[in-house]
Amino acid sequence: MKKIMSWLENSFAPTMNNFARNPWVAALSGSMMKVLPIILTGALIFFYNVFRSWIPALPDFSGVLQFTFQLTALVLVFLLGNQLMEKLDHSIYSLTGGIAATIVYLIACKPSFGDSGMLVDGNRFGPSGMFVAIVIGLLVGLIYHLYAKLHVLENSTVVPDFVCEWINQMIPLFIVVLLATILSTNLNLDIYALIAALFSPLEKLGFTLPGFILIVFVQAVLYSMGISSWFVSAFTNPILLAGTANNIALAAAGEIPTYIVCYETIYLLSLVTLGGTGCTLPLNVMMMRSKSTRLKTLGGICIAPSIFNINEPLVFGTPIVFNPLLMIPMWINSLVTPILIWVVMSLGWLAVPAASVTTGQIPAPIGYIMVTGDFRAILFWALTVALTWAIWFPFFKVYERQVLAQEAEEASALEE
């Protein structure tokens, strides 16, 4: 165990942190974080619609959803083109890089042109197109990066500065738009469909039970080593948000939502995030009742954020990070809770989320009911609390004894 922990702490974790700081990865994860406010804005309409279902006379604001959540991919491709230029130290191209990526994405959607103007399938702008947006954003960013390294007309004494800037903005834009036009129009390729097909196996895996477990487990493992799991969101969020969009579409068509793997069940439904990643709320409560002064104090400090599914103070303060006695139950919880939610939803014992509710700080069990719209969720909240409590308990008691022994030793040293 010591050898494994040494390798994780001294080799694996530093390597992963360096990987996360890579400008390409940082731009990707940063873009994912920046697109969340757009998703949150759309989620507000679902909260509003709860009241509208009680008071039908209230106006219909569903259009807000169409121009926020349903434009996720379009916003993401702009952000990625923009963030890549920032992270690669080409800030002069940050705005046009985002615009160029957006134009190429529109071309990739293969619009048709007629008497009514340009017609595009609006579904391609939503969460289902996020993988396509990522690929196009990265490719456009790569072309801009290679062009920027040529330093065209840099420090020219003949051509005025503003003309140099115009030329340098035009050339890479022309290159990426020309390439996209040749592929889409001249070669008649559906670029969107081709890229989506490449990622179809990954998306299909993500919607399975093994995929569900993997998404939760990987993030918990990384988090337990102090590694930000946001950089894996490039692979997970397109799957999860597509699941959310599919559930919304099914509910709108009067059908029962079936996509268990969605944004809500991973990040918002407390059956998976009871107190935060790894279901740490039971641990926090145990700490508050501990005989150890240090653990009891930390428990009291951390309980408020834990109730709202914010567990950074607990994870880094206890610490859970690189603490084998507390890392292991966090990992076990990240395996058990996805299985539990999959079973109860597959058997119809709990409703699959039918709306986008992206406010992850809703305390349980209130969050359970809001996300599922099902009061039976309270029963499964109680079951999850009991189950995760049982998993944490033996590991916590061993750790508590160690801390008590350390405190007794420190007290003896002070008396001497």
N, C-alpha and C positions, 0 to 999 in steps of 0.2 A: 504493500500500500504506500509506503514511504517513497519508493522509487516512482510509482505512478504519480503521486502528488508532486514530487520534485519535477517530473517531466512536464506535467500540466502547468505548474507555476513558472518554471524557468525556460521552457521551450515552447509549448503549445500556445499558452496565453499571449506571450510577447509577439509570436508570429501572427496570431489572429488580430491582435491590436494593430500591428504594422499593416496588415492587409486592409483593415477597416480604415486606416488613414491614407491609403492609396487614393490619389485624386479622382480616379475613375470610380472607385467604390464609394468614396465620400460624396461625390456628386450625385451618384445614384441614390444612396440612402438619404442624402439631404433633400433631393427632389421628392422622395416619398414622404418625408416629414412635412414639406411645404405644401403638398397637395391635400393634406389632411383637413385644413380649414375649409377647403371647398367641399369636402365630403361632409364635414360637420354642419355646414350651412344647409345642405340638402336634408340632413337628418332632422333639423329643426322643424321641417314641414311634417315629418311623421309624428312629432310631439303635438304639433298643432292639429293634425288630423284626428288625434285621439279626442280632443275637445269638439272638433267638428262632427264627429260621429254622435256626440251627445246633443249638439246644437246644430242641426243641419242648415240652419239659416245663415251660418257663418260663411263668408266668401271662400271660394276654392283657390288656393295658392299653389296648386300642383306644378304650375309653370316654373316656380323657383327650383323645384327638384330637377326638372328637365334641363335647366341651365346651370346646374351645379354638379350634382352627383352624376348625372347622365352625360357630362362633358369631361369626366375624369381623365380619360386617355389624352384628350386634346390638350388639357392643361398640363398634364405630366410631360408630354413631349416637348412643350415649350420650356418648362422648368428644367428639364434635363439638358437641353441644348444651352440654356442660359447658365446653369450651374457648372457644366463642364468647362466652359470658357473661364469662369471665375476660378475654379479649382486648379486649372492648368495654367493659370497666370496669363490668360489672354483676355483680360477684362475689356479691352477695346471692342471685342467681338461678342460680349455677353448678351447684348440685346439682339443683334442680328443673328447670332447663333440660335437663340430661342425662336426667332421668327422663321429662320430657314428650316429648322426642324419641324415647325408647325406646317409650313407650306408643303414640305416633302410628305408629311403625314397625310395631308389632304389629298395629294396626288396618289399616294399609296392606297387610299380608300376607293380609288377608281370611280370618280364621279362621272355622271353623264351630263351632256349639255344639250339643251333643246330650247324651244321657244320660251320656256319658263326660267331659263338660266341654268345654273349649275345645280344638279340634284345629287345628294349624297345620302347614303343609308345612315341615318342618325344613330343607329345602334352601334355603329363602329366608333363612335366618339366616347362611348361609355366604358365602364370597368372591363368589359370583355376585350377591349383593345389595348390593355395596359402592357402586355408583353410586346405587342407590335410597336407601341410608343417607345418602349425601352430600347428595342433594337434600332429603330430609326434614329432616336436621339443619340445613341452611342455612335452610329455610323456617321451621322452629320457632324458630331463633335470630333470624330477622328479626322475627317476631311479638313475641317477648320483648323484643327491642331497641326496637321501636316503643312497646311498653307501658311499658318502663322510662323512656323519654323523657317520658312524661306526668307522672311524679313524683306519682302518686296518693297522697293522704293524707300527703305528705311534710311533716315538721315540724308535724304535727297536735297541737294542745294539748287536744283533746277526746277523741280515741280513743287508748287505751293503745298503746304501741309494739308490744307483742307481738300485739295484735289487728291493727294496721296491717300487720305482717309477714305474718300469716295471710292477710289479704285480698289483699295484693299477690302472694302465692304462688298463691292460688287462682284469681284472675281470668285470668291468661294461660294457666294450665294448663287451665282450663275452656274457654277460647276455642279452643286448638289441638285438644283432644280432641273438642269439639263439631264443629268443621269437618271433622275426619277421619271422625268417625262419620256425618255427613251424607253425605259423598262415598262412603264405603264401604258403609254400611248403607241409608240412605234412597235414595240414587241408584244403589245396587248397582254401584259401580265397583270394579274391581280396580286400586287405586292402584299397587301394586307392579308389575303387568304393564305398566301404562301408562308408568311412568317407565323401566322396563327397555327397553321398545320404543323410547323416545326415544334411548337410548344404544346400541342394538343396532348401528347403522351404525359407530359409533366402535369398538366392541368387535370387530366383524368386520374392520375395517381394521387394528386392532392385531394380529390373528392372521395377517396376511399378511406377506410379505417386506418390502414397503415400510414397513409399520407397525413391523416389527421394527427395521429400519434407523433409522427416525425416532426411536423410543424411545431407542436407544443414542446416536445422533448428537446429538440436542438436549441430552441431559444432558452429553455430552462438551464441546460448544460452550460451554454455560453454565459448566461447571466450569473451563474454560480461561480464563474471564474472572473467576474468583473468585466466581461467583454460585452460591449453593446451589441444587442441582437438586431439593431436597426438595419445593419447592412444586409441581412438575409431577407429583409422585407421586399427586396427587388424580386425575389422568387415567390414569397408567400402572399404578399398583398394582392397581386393580380389574381391569384387563385381565390383568395378569401372574398375580395370585392366582387368577383364574378359570381361567386356563390350567393352573395347578398343580392346582386342584380337579378339573378335567376329566380330567387325566392320572391322578390318584389313583383317580377313579371308573372309568376305563377299565381300569386295572390290577386293581382289585378285582373287576371283572366278567370277568377273564381275557382281556381284549383288550389290544392293543398301544397304548400312549399315542401320540398324534399331535400334541399341541399343543406345537410347538417354541417358540412365544413363551410363556414362563412365567417366574415369579419366579427360578427356578434358572438358566435360561440367560442372563438379563440380569445378575443381581447376584452369582451364586454360581459358575457354571461358568466356570472360568478361561479358556476359549476367548474369552470376552467381557471378563473383568476380570482379565487377567493382570498382577497387581501393583496393580490398581485401575483405575478408569475411564481409558480410553485406552490400556490395556496398557502401562504405564510400567515394568514390571520390566526389560525389555531395556535401556531407557535407564539405569536405575539401575546395572546391571552395567557398561555402557559408562563411566559416570561413575567407577566404582571403579577402572577401568583407565586413566583419563585422565592425560595429561601435565600437566594443570592441577592445581595444588595445591588450589584452591578446589573444583573439581568432584570431585576424588578424595576430599577430606574429606567433602563433602556426600553422596557416594555411599556412603561407609562408614557415615555416620550414618543414612541413610535405608533401607539394605538390609533391616534386620530388619522394620520395619513393611511394607515393600514385599512381602516374602515372604508376609506374611499379608494381602495385598490392601488395605493401608492406605497411600495415597499422598499424603495431605495434606502431610507434610513435604517430599516431593519436588516436588510441584506448586507449592507456595508458596515453597520454599526455593531451588530451582534458579535462577530461577523458570521455570515453564512459563506461568504466568498472565501474559497480555499480552506474551508473548514470541513474535513471529511465527515464528521459526525452530523453536520447539518446539510451538507451538499447532497448526500445520498437520499434522505427523505424528500428533498425538493425534487430530485430526479424521479423517485418512485411516484410522487404525486402527479408529475407531468406525464406519467404513463397511465396511471389509474384513472384520472379524471376524464381524459378524452374517451376512454373506453366506456366509462359510466354514461357520459352524455350521449355517446353513439347508441348504446343499448336502449336507453330510455326513449330516445327520439325515434329510433328505428322501430320500436315496438308500439309507438303511438302513445306512450305514457306521458309524453311532454311535447308540446307543440314546437315545431321548427320555427325560428324567427322569420317573420313575414315582412319586416320593415328594416330600414337602416337606422340603427340607434348607436351612434358612434361616440357617445359620452361615456367613456370607460370608468369614470369615477363615481358612478351611481352605487351606493352601498347595497349590499345584499341584506335581506332578500328582495328589497324593492327592485333592484336591477333585474332579478330573475323574471318578475312579473312584467316589467316594462318591455324586456327584450322578447319574451315568448308570448305575452298576452294570455298567459295560462296560469291560473292560481294554483294548479298542482305543482308549480315550480317551487313553492314553499316546502313541500314534502321532500323534494330532491335537494333543496338547499340544506335541510336538516340532515339528510343522509350524507351529503358531501362533507358537512362539518364533522359529523361523527367519524366518517371514514378517514379523512385527512388528519383529524385529531389522533386517531389510533396509529396512524403512520408516523406522525411527529413524536408522539409521547415517549417511546423507549429511547430514541436517539437524544431527545431533549434531556431526559433524566440522567443519562450518562454524561452529557455535556455539562449539565448543572452540577453534578458531583465534582467534575474537574474544576469548574469555576469556584465552587465552594472551597475546595482544597487549596486553590491558589489564593483565595481571599484570606483563608486561615493562616497560610504561610506568610502572607504580607503583613497580617496583623501581628503575628509573632515577631517578625523582624522589627516592626515599629516599637514593640514593647521592650525589646532588647536594646 
